[in-house]
């Protein structure tokens, strides 16, 4: 080309003004301490920055670190098995391209090479605002607190559904109650060195957790005849602090409390190696805190054999005999502790097995699933994946917006919203499996799913507390507090996940009506699935908040128990997501509680739930939303009438218990529902511990600022002014009552009916021609299995107990908006 010019440029390369500025800027603030010559060429590596772990800001989140290229010493990316070979080839091609672009001759940021190595000058795509995983590259590995040691192994489990029902354990009364002996008479075979507890607080995080060499915490085997089990829990969602060998095949286990607290021991998930076949082992967890547990009524722990998974494709299964839940006999003067003991036989010699409180669902599992959605060319058209915020440790909290493209801004604005979230309590992994079932269905090509996407905007936060999920907490975030008691917080930096969630919903309410809010949880003391809601104080909407749970119980009669639902709002629950969203104006605001055990209803009576059972409930949620918004209001009206009868029976029962009799033919509906219904004391909840000590002063300062911003109250009026204002208010009330009493056209019921029309305002259109032409085969029966895709529905033998004679309306009466080409979705908060 031009040898003389090329030689001259090699000898002296002109500096890039932008890079020279950024070098001095970063060096001034302490974020960059390497030599200038070590700074990678921005043009060379701009494309690789998002997909290659070669150059990353490493170390603690927000801490001053060098810009280095050693991926093994510092940051590590997680290369999940969900990446295809094509994806790896694309990443390798990008890395080869980066070497070519690193030539000093190429200083411009706009020059790109095409496949023929020819310069193709065009604007590069701007970098993402948040560090987001690319569909072509690896996933960002989880960030851990710097106190946590993390092993380098990638733990992965297969999904598997047992071919036969797994029945509850039937206590015989002869179960052994082992005496707790502790370290004095036993041998410690596993113990975490440094565990942050109450008094300490989160400071910083990094990928890989604690720096330095990972210690071997398990004992060293003395030879092939040594049958000591090797324990491990320093992996994602793992929880085990100590294991003490008290017999040849007996072990006492101590769970780690939630980080930066001294309580919340319920979730366990650990690994054992060096097993022996046909030998009965006994495990006893010695520091549980709840006086009642489903283990006392037949629930079994979960076990996973790695050899069975590889050889027979068998995954998690319920195992355990001689299961006993009892009070610990060691009294240390503090809160009482409880024990769980069980025996088990391992299926193979020299196997690697796992035990868990429930089916694990980790942050990495979620990222793999979201990556598959992002890579799907069809699903990615109506499912937009965004970063809601960063957690306290710097992990991404994902927000999914799911809706079909609208033809005009008016159609987009007319859609109502549904908000769903899960895993605010990290140890309640059953919430993630319900969410997984919901996403599987709503992202499918089922006619019902397409109809839902046509008429709703779904805002989904699949994992609200990723930090707690990663470190294996049961209930708290890294702030050491239960996030579901702090939805009223003003501390955005300390509780970012719920602060941004509440703010997102607040902005959503400003632009559209939110029909439903539901937060998925788990329950450790009750079987079945049920909802907690909020009683409406409005006479117009009396009992309406109970319609959706009653419909769901009819669509999933063998899983969902309406009798376990509760709608009383207690003072101690004012900070929960359910109550805060209800007070923000969402009438149908719920907490869905899913048991860790199983069902006591119908065909699934006395059997454990599998992941497929929970995923099917996610489908039933979608199905019930369609029933709830059906233009033919027969089901809605019938449910209101049934709720009225159930409430009358409950009132009679209450008065009979007090030895009184009451005539309910009058205005019995004026009786406050809070006086009839019991509290949710049986809920799996914890009282708010208040703020940590180091955050109290910050909260006080923010509250003082908010008080100062409030306008001053007006001075008291004179008696004449007060009387005039009272008369004016009285006349306004009378005018409103007159307007409300005007007869209106009611749909699907008599005009003189005492039941009010629901708030849904009949969101489904009624044009039959469109639905019949656009969605052939969109059948409508009362069965929850409407779609032709049978894999997405529940088992064929499960049928809701909707009376067929009452509900003759079919889904053909519904219609969806016409299916339009892929267009931009106009309104995304």
TATANOR-V923582 format. One record per pair of residues at least 12 apart in sequence whose C-alpha atoms are under 8 Angstrom apart, sorted by sequence separation. I is the first residue (numbers start at 1). GAP is how many residues later the second one is. D is the distance in whole Angstrom. If there is no record, write none. Layout:
BEGIN
[[I,GAP,D] [I,GAP,D]]
END
This chain:
BEGIN
[[55,12,7] [56,12,7] [110,12,6] [111,12,8] [218,12,6] [231,12,7] [241,12,8] [242,12,5] [304,12,5] [326,12,6] [327,12,6] [386,12,6] [387,12,6] [465,12,6] [483,12,7] [486,12,8] [487,12,7] [533,12,7] [550,12,6] [578,12,5] [597,12,6] [23,13,7] [55,13,6] [56,13,7] [110,13,5] [218,13,6] [240,13,7] [241,13,6] [242,13,7] [255,13,7] [303,13,6] [304,13,7] [325,13,7] [326,13,5] [385,13,7] [386,13,5] [422,13,7] [533,13,8] [549,13,7] [578,13,6] [596,13,8] [54,14,8] [55,14,5] [110,14,6] [218,14,7] [240,14,6] [241,14,5] [302,14,6] [303,14,6] [325,14,6] [326,14,7] [385,14,6] [386,14,6] [421,14,8] [54,15,5] [59,15,7] [109,15,8] [217,15,8] [240,15,5] [241,15,5] [302,15,5] [303,15,6] [324,15,8] [325,15,5] [385,15,5] [479,15,7] [483,15,7] [487,15,7] [784,15,7] [23,16,8] [53,16,8] [54,16,7] [58,16,6] [59,16,7] [239,16,6] [240,16,6] [302,16,5] [303,16,6] [324,16,6] [325,16,7] [384,16,6] [385,16,7] [479,16,7] [549,16,8] [648,16,8] [783,16,6] [784,16,7] [54,17,6] [58,17,6] [239,17,6] [301,17,6] [302,17,6] [323,17,7] [324,17,5] [383,17,6] [384,17,5] [783,17,6] [53,18,7] [300,18,6] [301,18,6] [323,18,6] [324,18,7] [383,18,6] [384,18,6] [531,18,7] [782,18,7] [56,19,7] [300,19,6] [301,19,7] [322,19,8] [323,19,4] [382,19,8] [383,19,4] [530,19,8] [228,20,8] [300,20,6] [322,20,5] [323,20,7] [382,20,6] [383,20,7] [782,20,7] [321,21,6] [322,21,6] [382,21,5] [53,22,7] [265,22,7] [266,22,6] [320,22,6] [321,22,5] [382,22,5] [654,22,7] [782,22,7] [19,23,8] [53,23,7] [265,23,5] [266,23,7] [300,23,8] [320,23,5] [321,23,6] [381,23,8] [382,23,7] [53,24,7] [265,24,6] [320,24,5] [192,25,7] [264,25,7] [298,25,8] [319,25,7] [651,25,7] [782,25,7] [191,26,6] [263,26,8] [650,26,7] [190,27,6] [191,27,8] [296,27,8] [435,27,7] [39,28,8] [189,28,8] [190,28,5] [239,28,7] [240,28,7] [295,28,7] [296,28,6] [781,28,8] [782,28,8] [189,29,6] [190,29,7] [239,29,5] [240,29,7] [295,29,7] [296,29,5] [780,29,8] [781,29,6] [189,30,5] [238,30,7] [239,30,5] [240,30,6] [253,30,7] [255,30,7] [295,30,6] [432,30,7] [529,30,6] [530,30,6] [780,30,4] [781,30,7] [238,31,5] [239,31,6] [249,31,7] [250,31,6] [251,31,6] [252,31,6] [253,31,6] [254,31,6] [432,31,8] [528,31,6] [529,31,5] [530,31,6] [531,31,8] [779,31,7] [780,31,4] [32,32,8] [33,32,8] [34,32,6] [237,32,7] [238,32,6] [249,32,5] [250,32,5] [251,32,5] [252,32,5] [253,32,5] [254,32,6] [255,32,7] [293,32,7] [465,32,7] [528,32,6] [529,32,6] [530,32,6] [533,32,8] [535,32,5] [779,32,6] [780,32,6] [31,33,5] [32,33,7] [33,33,6] [34,33,7] [249,33,6] [250,33,6] [251,33,6] [252,33,6] [253,33,6] [254,33,6] [255,33,8] [464,33,6] [528,33,6] [531,33,8] [532,33,6] [533,33,6] [534,33,5] [535,33,6] [778,33,7] [779,33,7] [30,34,6] [31,34,6] [32,34,5] [33,34,8] [252,34,7] [464,34,7] [530,34,6] [531,34,5] [532,34,5] [533,34,4] [534,34,6] [535,34,7] [778,34,7] [31,35,7] [32,35,7] [530,35,5] [531,35,7] [532,35,6] [533,35,7] [534,35,6] [233,36,7] [291,36,8] [533,36,8] [233,37,5] [232,38,6] [233,38,6] [418,38,7] [420,38,8] [52,39,8] [231,39,7] [232,39,5] [416,39,7] [417,39,5] [418,39,6] [419,39,6] [420,39,6] [421,39,6] [422,39,7] [423,39,7] [424,39,7] [426,39,6] [51,40,7] [190,40,8] [231,40,6] [232,40,7] [415,40,6] [416,40,5] [417,40,5] [418,40,5] [419,40,5] [420,40,5] [421,40,5] [422,40,5] [423,40,5] [424,40,5] [425,40,7] [426,40,7] [548,40,8] [559,40,6] [561,40,8] [772,40,7] [189,41,7] [190,41,6] [230,41,8] [231,41,5] [287,41,8] [307,41,8] [415,41,5] [416,41,6] [417,41,6] [418,41,6] [419,41,6] [420,41,6] [421,41,5] [422,41,5] [423,41,6] [424,41,5] [427,41,8] [558,41,7] [559,41,8] [771,41,7] [189,42,8] [190,42,8] [230,42,5] [231,42,7] [286,42,7] [305,42,8] [415,42,6] [417,42,7] [420,42,8] [421,42,7] [422,42,6] [423,42,6] [426,42,5] [427,42,7] [545,42,7] [558,42,8] [559,42,6] [52,43,7] [229,43,6] [230,43,5] [316,43,7] [421,43,7] [423,43,8] [425,43,8] [426,43,5] [545,43,5] [558,43,5] [771,43,7] [229,44,6] [230,44,6] [307,44,6] [534,44,8] [557,44,7] [558,44,5] [768,44,7] [771,44,5] [774,44,7] [91,45,6] [229,45,5] [295,45,8] [306,45,7] [307,45,7] [427,45,7] [533,45,7] [534,45,7] [557,45,7] [558,45,6] [559,45,8] [768,45,6] [770,45,6] [771,45,6] [774,45,7] [48,46,7] [90,46,7] [91,46,6] [148,46,8] [228,46,7] [229,46,6] [289,46,8] [305,46,7] [306,46,6] [404,46,8] [423,46,8] [426,46,7] [427,46,6] [428,46,7] [558,46,6] [767,46,8] [768,46,7] [770,46,7] [47,47,8] [48,47,7] [90,47,8] [147,47,7] [148,47,7] [227,47,7] [289,47,7] [290,47,8] [291,47,7] [305,47,6] [306,47,6] [426,47,6] [427,47,4] [558,47,8] [766,47,6] [767,47,7] [768,47,6] [770,47,8] [87,48,8] [88,48,8] [147,48,7] [227,48,7] [289,48,5] [290,48,7] [305,48,5] [406,48,8] [426,48,5] [427,48,6] [534,48,7] [766,48,6] [767,48,6] [770,48,7] [87,49,5] [88,49,7] [147,49,7] [192,49,5] [227,49,7] [288,49,6] [289,49,6] [304,49,5] [305,49,7] [403,49,8] [404,49,5] [405,49,8] [425,49,6] [426,49,6] [765,49,6] [766,49,6] [48,50,7] [87,50,7] [191,50,6] [192,50,7] [287,50,5] [288,50,5] [303,50,7] [304,50,5] [403,50,4] [404,50,5] [425,50,5] [426,50,7] [764,50,6] [765,50,5] [47,51,8] [190,51,8] [191,51,4] [286,51,7] [287,51,6] [288,51,6] [303,51,6] [304,51,7] [402,51,7] [403,51,6] [424,51,8] [425,51,6] [536,51,7] [764,51,6] [765,51,7] [190,52,5] [191,52,7] [286,52,6] [287,52,6] [288,52,8] [303,52,5] [403,52,8] [764,52,7] [765,52,8] [45,53,6] [189,53,8] [190,53,5] [286,53,5] [302,53,6] [303,53,7] [403,53,6] [534,53,8] [44,54,6] [188,54,7] [189,54,6] [190,54,7] [285,54,5] [286,54,7] [301,54,7] [302,54,5] [403,54,5] [534,54,8] [44,55,7] [83,55,8] [188,55,6] [189,55,6] [284,55,7] [285,55,5] [301,55,6] [302,55,6] [402,55,6] [403,55,6] [533,55,7] [534,55,7] [44,56,8] [45,56,8] [152,56,8] [188,56,4] [189,56,7] [284,56,6] [285,56,6] [301,56,6] [302,56,6] [401,56,7] [402,56,5] [533,56,6] [534,56,7] [44,57,5] [45,57,8] [145,57,7] [187,57,5] [188,57,6] [284,57,4] [301,57,7] [302,57,7] [401,57,6] [402,57,7] [425,57,7] [533,57,5] [43,58,7] [44,58,5] [80,58,7] [145,58,8] [146,58,6] [150,58,6] [186,58,6] [187,58,5] [202,58,7] [283,58,6] [284,58,7] [400,58,8] [401,58,5] [402,58,8] [425,58,8] [519,58,8] [532,58,5] [533,58,7] [43,59,8] [44,59,8] [79,59,5] [80,59,7] [145,59,6] [146,59,5] [149,59,8] [150,59,6] [186,59,5] [187,59,7] [201,59,6] [282,59,7] [283,59,6] [400,59,6] [401,59,6] [424,59,6] [425,59,8] [519,59,7] [531,59,6] [532,59,5] [78,60,6] [79,60,6] [145,60,4] [146,60,6] [149,60,6] [150,60,7] [186,60,4] [197,60,8] [200,60,6] [282,60,6] [283,60,6] [383,60,8] [399,60,7] [400,60,5] [424,60,7] [518,60,7] [531,60,6] [532,60,7] [41,61,6] [77,61,7] [78,61,5] [144,61,5] [145,61,7] [148,61,5] [149,61,5] [183,61,6] [185,61,7] [186,61,8] [195,61,8] [197,61,8] [198,61,8] [199,61,7] [282,61,4] [399,61,6] [400,61,6] [517,61,8] [531,61,5] [532,61,8] [556,61,7] [44,62,8] [77,62,6] [78,62,6] [143,62,6] [144,62,6] [147,62,7] [148,62,5] [149,62,8] [182,62,7] [197,62,6] [198,62,5] [199,62,8] [281,62,5] [282,62,7] [399,62,5] [530,62,6] [531,62,6] [43,63,7] [46,63,8] [77,63,5] [78,63,5] [143,63,5] [144,63,6] [146,63,5] [147,63,5] [151,63,7] [196,63,6] [197,63,4] [198,63,4] [280,63,6] [281,63,5] [398,63,6] [399,63,7] [529,63,7] [530,63,5] [43,64,6] [76,64,8] [77,64,5] [143,64,4] [144,64,6] [145,64,6] [146,64,5] [150,64,7] [182,64,8] [195,64,7] [196,64,5] [197,64,5] [198,64,5] [280,64,6] [281,64,6] [379,64,6] [397,64,8] [398,64,7] [517,64,8] [529,64,6] [530,64,7] [556,64,7] [43,65,6] [76,65,7] [142,65,6] [143,65,7] [144,65,5] [145,65,7] [146,65,7] [149,65,7] [181,65,7] [196,65,8] [197,65,6] [280,65,5] [379,65,8] [398,65,7] [529,65,4] [555,65,7] [41,66,8] [43,66,5] [141,66,6] [142,66,8] [143,66,7] [144,66,8] [279,66,6] [280,66,8] [397,66,7] [528,66,6] [529,66,6] [42,67,7] [43,67,8] [278,67,6] [279,67,7] [397,67,6] [527,67,8] [528,67,6] [43,68,8] [277,68,7] [278,68,7] [361,68,6] [397,68,8] [527,68,5] [552,68,7] [555,68,8] [277,69,5] [278,69,7] [360,69,6] [397,69,7] [517,69,7] [526,69,6] [527,69,7] [528,69,8] [552,69,7] [555,69,7] [182,70,7] [276,70,7] [277,70,6] [359,70,7] [396,70,8] [516,70,7] [521,70,7] [522,70,8] [523,70,6] [525,70,8] [527,70,6] [528,70,6] [275,71,7] [277,71,5] [358,71,7] [359,71,7] [361,71,7] [395,71,7] [515,71,7] [516,71,8] [517,71,6] [518,71,6] [519,71,6] [520,71,6] [521,71,6] [522,71,5] [523,71,6] [524,71,6] [526,71,8] [527,71,6] [528,71,5] [180,72,8] [276,72,7] [277,72,5] [358,72,7] [361,72,8] [395,72,7] [514,72,6] [515,72,8] [516,72,5] [517,72,5] [518,72,5] [519,72,5] [520,72,5] [521,72,5] [522,72,5] [523,72,5] [524,72,6] [527,72,6] [528,72,7] [552,72,6] [275,73,7] [276,73,5] [515,73,7] [516,73,6] [517,73,6] [518,73,6] [519,73,6] [520,73,6] [521,73,6] [522,73,6] [523,73,6] [524,73,8] [527,73,7] [528,73,8] [551,73,6] [275,74,5] [276,74,6] [391,74,7] [393,74,7] [518,74,7] [520,74,8] [522,74,6] [274,75,7] [275,75,5] [276,75,8] [391,75,7] [392,75,7] [274,76,5] [275,76,6] [391,76,7] [548,76,7] [551,76,8] [273,77,7] [274,77,6] [275,77,7] [548,77,8] [551,77,8] [273,78,6] [274,78,7] [506,78,8] [273,79,5] [502,79,8] [155,80,7] [272,80,6] [273,80,6] [548,80,7] [50,81,7] [155,81,8] [271,81,7] [272,81,5] [547,81,8] [50,82,8] [51,82,8] [153,82,8] [271,82,6] [272,82,6] [50,83,7] [51,83,7] [151,83,6] [271,83,4] [50,84,7] [150,84,5] [151,84,6] [270,84,6] [271,84,7] [51,85,7] [52,85,7] [149,85,6] [150,85,6] [269,85,7] [270,85,6] [393,85,8] [435,85,8] [51,86,5] [52,86,8] [60,86,7] [269,86,6] [270,86,7] [392,86,7] [434,86,8] [50,87,8] [51,87,7] [268,87,8] [269,87,4] [392,87,8] [488,87,6] [268,88,5] [269,88,7] [432,88,8] [485,88,7] [487,88,5] [551,88,7] [267,89,8] [268,89,5] [431,89,5] [485,89,8] [486,89,5] [487,89,6] [547,89,7] [550,89,7] [267,90,6] [431,90,5] [485,90,4] [486,90,7] [487,90,6] [13,91,7] [16,91,7] [266,91,8] [269,91,8] [417,91,8] [430,91,7] [431,91,6] [484,91,7] [485,91,5] [13,92,8] [430,92,6] [484,92,5] [485,92,8] [488,92,7] [547,92,6] [428,93,6] [429,93,7] [484,93,6] [487,93,7] [547,93,7] [10,94,7] [428,94,5] [9,95,8] [10,95,8] [417,95,7] [419,95,7] [428,95,8] [9,96,7] [366,96,8] [416,96,6] [417,96,6] [418,96,6] [425,96,7] [544,96,7] [547,96,8] [415,97,7] [416,97,5] [417,97,5] [418,97,6] [419,97,6] [420,97,6] [421,97,7] [422,97,6] [423,97,7] [424,97,8] [543,97,7] [546,97,8] [413,98,7] [414,98,7] [416,98,6] [417,98,6] [418,98,5] [419,98,5] [420,98,5] [421,98,5] [422,98,5] [423,98,7] [413,99,7] [416,99,6] [417,99,7] [418,99,6] [419,99,7] [420,99,6] [421,99,6] [422,99,7] [363,100,8] [397,100,7] [420,100,8] [543,100,7] [392,101,8] [543,101,8] [392,102,7] [363,103,6] [392,103,7] [391,104,8] [392,104,7] [391,105,6] [568,105,8] [180,106,7] [363,106,7] [390,106,7] [391,106,6] [568,106,6] [362,107,6] [363,107,6] [389,107,7] [390,107,7] [362,108,7] [389,108,7] [568,109,7] [570,109,7] [567,110,8] [568,110,7] [569,110,8] [570,110,8] [389,111,7] [566,111,8] [568,111,6] [388,112,7] [566,112,8] [568,112,7] [637,112,8] [388,113,8] [566,113,8] [566,114,6] [633,114,7] [634,114,6] [572,115,6] [632,115,8] [633,115,6] [634,115,8] [640,115,7] [572,116,7] [632,116,6] [637,118,7] [636,122,8] [237,123,8] [237,125,6] [171,126,8] [236,126,7] [170,127,8] [171,127,7] [236,127,8] [169,128,8] [170,128,6] [168,129,8] [169,129,4] [168,130,5] [169,130,6] [75,131,8] [76,131,7] [168,131,6] [169,131,7] [629,131,6] [631,131,5] [75,132,6] [76,132,7] [168,132,7] [630,132,7] [631,132,7] [74,133,8] [75,133,7] [629,133,6] [630,133,8] [631,133,6] [629,134,6] [630,134,6] [631,134,7] [629,135,7] [631,135,7] [535,138,7] [535,139,8] [63,141,8] [62,142,8] [61,143,6] [60,144,5] [61,144,5] [60,145,5] [61,145,6] [59,146,7] [60,146,5] [176,146,7] [59,147,5] [175,147,5] [177,147,7] [58,148,7] [59,148,7] [175,148,7] [176,148,8] [180,148,7] [175,149,7] [177,149,8] [180,149,7] [179,150,7] [180,150,7] [158,151,7] [171,151,7] [166,152,7] [169,152,7] [171,152,7] [160,153,8] [160,154,6] [161,154,8] [169,154,8] [158,155,8] [160,155,5] [162,155,7] [158,156,8] [159,156,6] [160,156,7] [158,157,6] [159,157,8] [525,157,8] [157,158,7] [525,159,7] [267,160,6] [523,160,7] [524,160,7] [266,161,8] [523,161,6] [623,161,6] [522,162,8] [178,163,8] [431,163,7] [177,164,8] [430,164,7] [620,164,7] [430,165,8] [430,166,7] [452,170,8] [635,171,8] [634,172,8] [635,172,6] [449,173,8] [619,173,7] [634,173,6] [452,174,7] [619,174,7] [448,175,8] [619,175,8] [634,175,8] [616,176,8] [437,177,7] [438,177,7] [441,177,8] [616,177,6] [632,177,7] [433,178,6] [437,178,4] [438,178,8] [441,178,6] [616,178,6] [436,179,6] [437,179,6] [438,179,8] [439,179,8] [434,180,5] [435,180,7] [437,180,7] [438,180,4] [442,180,7] [433,181,6] [434,181,5] [437,181,5] [438,181,5] [441,181,8] [613,181,8] [632,181,8] [433,182,6] [434,182,7] [436,182,7] [437,182,6] [631,182,8] [434,183,6] [435,183,6] [438,183,7] [631,183,7] [430,184,7] [434,184,5] [438,184,7] [630,184,7] [206,187,8] [205,188,5] [204,189,7] [205,189,8] [603,195,8] [485,202,8] [486,202,8] [485,203,6] [268,204,8] [482,204,8] [267,205,8] [267,206,7] [482,206,7] [267,207,5] [481,207,8] [491,207,8] [266,208,6] [481,208,7] [491,208,7] [265,209,7] [481,209,8] [490,209,7] [264,210,6] [481,210,7] [264,211,7] [481,211,8] [259,212,8] [480,212,7] [490,212,7] [479,213,8] [490,213,8] [258,214,8] [259,214,7] [544,214,7] [258,215,5] [541,215,7] [257,216,7] [258,216,6] [540,216,6] [258,217,7] [259,217,8] [541,217,8] [258,218,6] [260,218,7] [259,219,7] [260,219,7] [261,219,6] [260,220,5] [142,221,8] [259,221,6] [142,222,8] [258,222,7] [141,223,8] [139,228,7] [555,228,7] [139,229,8] [555,229,6] [294,230,6] [293,231,6] [294,231,5] [237,232,6] [239,232,8] [293,232,5] [294,232,7] [236,233,8] [237,233,5] [238,233,7] [239,233,5] [292,233,6] [294,233,8] [236,234,5] [237,234,5] [238,234,5] [239,234,8] [236,235,6] [237,235,4] [135,236,6] [235,236,8] [236,236,7] [237,236,7] [133,238,8] [358,238,7] [135,239,6] [357,239,8] [135,240,6] [558,240,7] [557,241,8] [556,242,8] [557,242,8] [556,243,8] [557,243,6] [555,244,7] [556,244,6] [557,244,7] [515,245,7] [555,245,5] [554,246,5] [555,246,7] [554,247,5] [555,247,8] [145,248,7] [554,248,6] [144,249,7] [143,250,6] [143,251,7] [143,252,6] [359,252,7] [142,253,7] [132,255,8] [130,257,7] [202,276,6] [201,277,8] [202,277,7] [201,278,7] [201,279,7] [82,286,6] [80,288,7] [82,290,8] [300,297,8] [299,298,6] [299,299,8] [294,302,8] [294,303,7] [455,308,7] [299,309,7] [455,309,7] [508,321,6] [507,322,7] [144,323,8] [143,324,8] [504,325,7] [144,326,7] [144,327,7] [142,328,7] [447,328,6] [448,330,8] [447,331,6] [61,332,7] [61,333,7] [448,338,8] [448,339,7] [447,340,6] [446,341,6] [446,342,7] [446,343,7] [441,351,6] [440,352,8] [455,361,7] [454,362,6] [455,362,7] [454,363,6] [451,364,8] [451,365,5] [451,366,8] [407,413,7] [412,413,7] [406,414,7] [412,414,6] [413,414,7] [405,415,7] [412,415,7] [405,416,8] [407,416,7] [405,417,6] [406,417,7] [409,417,6] [405,418,5] [406,418,8] [408,418,8] [409,418,8] [405,419,6] [406,419,6] [405,420,5] [406,420,8] [404,421,8] [401,427,8] [168,438,6] [167,439,6] [168,439,6] [167,440,4] [168,440,7] [166,441,5] [167,441,6] [381,441,7] [165,442,6] [166,442,6] [165,443,7] [162,448,8] [161,449,7] [161,450,7] [161,451,7]]
END
